[in-house]
Amino acid sequence: MALYKYRNFLTRLSSINYKNYSATATDVRIVEVGPRDGLQNETVIVPTDVKVEFINRLSETGLKTIEATSFVSAKWVPQMSDNTQVYSRINKVPSISYPVLIPNVKGLESALSVGAKEIAVFASASEGFARKNTNCTIEEGLQRIKDVVDLAKKRDLKIRGYISCIVGCPYDGYIKPSVVAKITETLLDFGCYEISLGDTIGVGTINTMKDLLKNVLTVTSPAKLAIHCHDTYGQALVNVCTALDFGIKVADSSVSGLGGCPYAKGATGNVATEDLVYLLNGLGVNTGVDLNRLIEVGQFISEALKKPTSSKVNKALYKNLKPV
Ligand SMILES: CC(C)(COP(=O)([O-])OP(=O)([O-])OC[C@H]1O[C@@H](n2cnc3c(N)ncnc32)[C@H](O)[C@@H]1OP(=O)([O-])[O-])[C@@H](O)C(=O)NCCC(=O)NCCSC(=O)C[C@@](C)(O)CC(=O)[O-]
């Protein structure tokens, strides 16, 4: 009991608002992508029961958006082949959105068959990644997305858009911000309500992020953007802070730092949700997420995967539960 109290004390410490910090957000919505972006990259196939329990536990943490699965080809990503079972079986809390990732109309039709209400479509800012990830060019990918979006709109679905490789690509190297700005505009014109800017291989720095965001904000407002940072180079949290300074109030993350893209070799997971919540608590930014509960879910999935958590905050706070 004393150890729980000590951990509560530590988590409260993260909530002290140091007023001199420059980030301007007062509320941030976290989009939890662990069940999709996280588990798609695991070498083991996680049993459906575990995925369902994972998502149900995440639903009890205060998160408002949890990306549940993807309806991509099982030949390409076998880890997500139980998409219909996962989506059908999770407890869908009415106040929580459970978007699913969709590559084409075939995927959308499967998602509709199990009652999906929100989808996420994904484009690439680099030709090399478009080819490796979706077997088509950027333009062909955008046409596929348009077909998906047109049908999804007829069915009154909410549609989120992703752009991968916003600053760098494992195949093509540096990506021009103007390319990302153009694709952002296109996806918004199609009907996406929000574009999540993905630093797929985590190479972004404060300066490259600033360059990128200045460009993208010539075509839209911060209210239409989200930031999606992988932590390969340990820059994810500072890149999120840069996005907050530009007025962006939605950040994607993955509990326990799970994740990566099977078609971006060497890229590690997303910024850990625990680390992001700790950062935002410290900024006095409200997320509505209970850090203690999140830590328990991070431990649950790490144990299921038989690997240690990649979240520094989880490691630091969870060990205080263990007998010394
Ligand atoms: C786009 C395709 C389908 C093209 O794949 P393809 O091989 O060019 O397409 P195809 O139409 O020839 O289909 C091949 C087979 O897959 C089937 N198929 C086709 N579509 C579907 C579907 N929806 N659901 C189930 N099955 C499907 C299709 O029926 C066929 O089966 P067969 O006739 O050979 O038996 C493939 O390349 C694909 O699925 N790619 C997805 C790869 C992926 O999931 N990557 C990870 C997600 S993106 C990401 O992680 C980045 C992000 C979003 O997090 C942001 C960031 O960090 O950057």
The ligand as an SDF file (V2000), in Angstrom:
LIG
                    3D

 58 60  0  0  0  0  0  0  0  0999 V2000
   -2.5530   -1.8220  -50.1680 C   0  0  0  0  0  0  0  0  0  0  0  0
   -2.3120   -3.3100  -50.4020 C   0  0  0  0  0  0  0  0  0  0  0  0
   -3.5800   -4.0870  -50.0990 C   0  0  0  0  0  0  0  0  0  0  0  0
   -1.9270   -3.5010  -51.8420 C   0  0  0  0  0  0  0  0  0  0  0  0
   -1.4180   -4.8060  -52.0240 O   0  0  0  0  0  0  0  0  0  0  0  0
   -1.3140   -5.4690  -53.4650 P   0  0  0  0  0  0  0  0  0  0  0  0
   -0.6220   -6.7940  -53.2790 O   0  0  0  0  0  0  0  0  0  0  0  0
   -0.7330   -4.5130  -54.4360 O   0  0  0  0  0  0  0  0  0  0  0  0
   -2.8600   -5.5590  -53.8120 O   0  0  0  0  0  0  0  0  0  0  0  0
   -3.7730   -6.5950  -54.4610 P   0  0  0  0  0  0  0  0  0  0  0  0
   -5.0340   -5.8480  -54.7310 O   0  0  0  0  0  0  0  0  0  0  0  0
   -3.0650   -7.2880  -55.5960 O   0  0  0  0  0  0  0  0  0  0  0  0
   -4.0630   -7.6550  -53.2990 O   0  0  0  0  0  0  0  0  0  0  0  0
   -3.1840   -8.6950  -52.9420 C   0  0  0  0  0  0  0  0  0  0  0  0
   -3.9650   -9.6920  -52.0890 C   0  0  0  0  0  0  0  0  0  0  0  0
   -4.3940   -9.0500  -50.8930 O   0  0  0  0  0  0  0  0  0  0  0  0
   -5.8230   -9.0400  -50.8220 C   0  0  0  0  0  0  0  0  0  0  0  0
   -6.2540   -7.7610  -50.2930 N   0  0  0  0  0  0  0  0  0  0  0  0
   -6.0950   -6.5500  -50.8670 C   0  0  0  0  0  0  0  0  0  0  0  0
   -6.5820   -5.6160  -50.0600 N   0  0  0  0  0  0  0  0  0  0  0  0
   -7.0560   -6.2400  -48.9730 C   0  0  0  0  0  0  0  0  0  0  0  0
   -7.6810   -5.7960  -47.7790 C   0  0  0  0  0  0  0  0  0  0  0  0
   -7.9140   -4.5040  -47.5500 N   0  0  0  0  0  0  0  0  0  0  0  0
   -8.0310   -6.7000  -46.8550 N   0  0  0  0  0  0  0  0  0  0  0  0
   -7.7920   -8.0140  -47.0590 C   0  0  0  0  0  0  0  0  0  0  0  0
   -7.1960   -8.5030  -48.1690 N   0  0  0  0  0  0  0  0  0  0  0  0
   -6.8370   -7.6170  -49.1090 C   0  0  0  0  0  0  0  0  0  0  0  0
   -6.2890   -9.2550  -52.2630 C   0  0  0  0  0  0  0  0  0  0  0  0
   -7.5810   -9.7990  -52.2820 O   0  0  0  0  0  0  0  0  0  0  0  0
   -5.2270  -10.1810  -52.7850 C   0  0  0  0  0  0  0  0  0  0  0  0
   -5.4660  -11.4850  -52.2870 O   0  0  0  0  0  0  0  0  0  0  0  0
   -5.2710  -12.7570  -53.2900 P   0  0  0  0  0  0  0  0  0  0  0  0
   -6.1620  -12.5160  -54.4380 O   0  0  0  0  0  0  0  0  0  0  0  0
   -3.8020  -12.7410  -53.6540 O   0  0  0  0  0  0  0  0  0  0  0  0
   -5.6580  -13.9070  -52.4050 O   0  0  0  0  0  0  0  0  0  0  0  0
   -1.1620   -3.8300  -49.5020 C   0  0  0  0  0  0  0  0  0  0  0  0
    0.0110   -3.2190  -49.9290 O   0  0  0  0  0  0  0  0  0  0  0  0
   -1.3740   -3.5380  -48.0400 C   0  0  0  0  0  0  0  0  0  0  0  0
   -2.2470   -4.1090  -47.4140 O   0  0  0  0  0  0  0  0  0  0  0  0
   -0.5230   -2.6400  -47.4700 N   0  0  0  0  0  0  0  0  0  0  0  0
   -0.6590   -2.2130  -46.1110 C   0  0  0  0  0  0  0  0  0  0  0  0
    0.6670   -2.2560  -45.4250 C   0  0  0  0  0  0  0  0  0  0  0  0
    0.4930   -1.7990  -43.9930 C   0  0  0  0  0  0  0  0  0  0  0  0
   -0.4790   -2.1140  -43.3440 O   0  0  0  0  0  0  0  0  0  0  0  0
    1.4850   -1.0380  -43.4800 N   0  0  0  0  0  0  0  0  0  0  0  0
    1.4460   -0.5320  -42.1690 C   0  0  0  0  0  0  0  0  0  0  0  0
    0.4220    0.5370  -41.9600 C   0  0  0  0  0  0  0  0  0  0  0  0
    0.9500    2.1570  -42.4790 S   0  0  0  0  0  0  0  0  0  0  0  0
    1.8540    2.7420  -41.1420 C   0  0  0  0  0  0  0  0  0  0  0  0
    2.1150    2.0050  -40.2230 O   0  0  0  0  0  0  0  0  0  0  0  0
    2.2450    4.1810  -41.0970 C   0  0  0  0  0  0  0  0  0  0  0  0
    1.3930    5.0200  -40.1430 C   0  0  0  0  0  0  0  0  0  0  0  0
   -0.0700    5.0830  -40.6360 C   0  0  0  0  0  0  0  0  0  0  0  0
    1.3620    4.4590  -38.8500 O   0  0  0  0  0  0  0  0  0  0  0  0
    1.9350    6.4630  -40.0390 C   0  0  0  0  0  0  0  0  0  0  0  0
    3.4360    6.5350  -39.8960 C   0  0  0  0  0  0  0  0  0  0  0  0
    3.9960    6.1840  -38.8430 O   0  0  0  0  0  0  0  0  0  0  0  0
    4.0570    6.9270  -40.8820 O   0  0  0  0  0  0  0  0  0  0  0  0
  1  2  1  0
  2  3  1  0
  2  4  1  0
  2 36  1  0
  4  5  1  0
  5  6  1  0
  6  7  2  0
  6  8  1  0
  6  9  1  0
  9 10  1  0
 10 11  2  0
 10 12  1  0
 10 13  1  0
 13 14  1  0
 14 15  1  0
 15 16  1  0
 15 30  1  0
 16 17  1  0
 17 18  1  0
 17 28  1  0
 18 19  1  0
 18 27  1  0
 19 20  2  0
 20 21  1  0
 21 22  1  0
 21 27  2  0
 22 23  1  0
 22 24  2  0
 24 25  1  0
 25 26  2  0
 26 27  1  0
 28 29  1  0
 28 30  1  0
 30 31  1  0
 31 32  1  0
 32 33  2  0
 32 34  1  0
 32 35  1  0
 36 37  1  0
 36 38  1  0
 38 39  2  0
 38 40  1  0
 40 41  1  0
 41 42  1  0
 42 43  1  0
 43 44  2  0
 43 45  1  0
 45 46  1  0
 46 47  1  0
 47 48  1  0
 48 49  1  0
 49 50  2  0
 49 51  1  0
 51 52  1  0
 52 53  1  0
 52 54  1  0
 52 55  1  0
 55 56  1  0
 56 57  2  0
 56 58  1  0
M  CHG  5   8  -1  12  -1  34  -1  35  -1  58  -1
M  END
$$$$
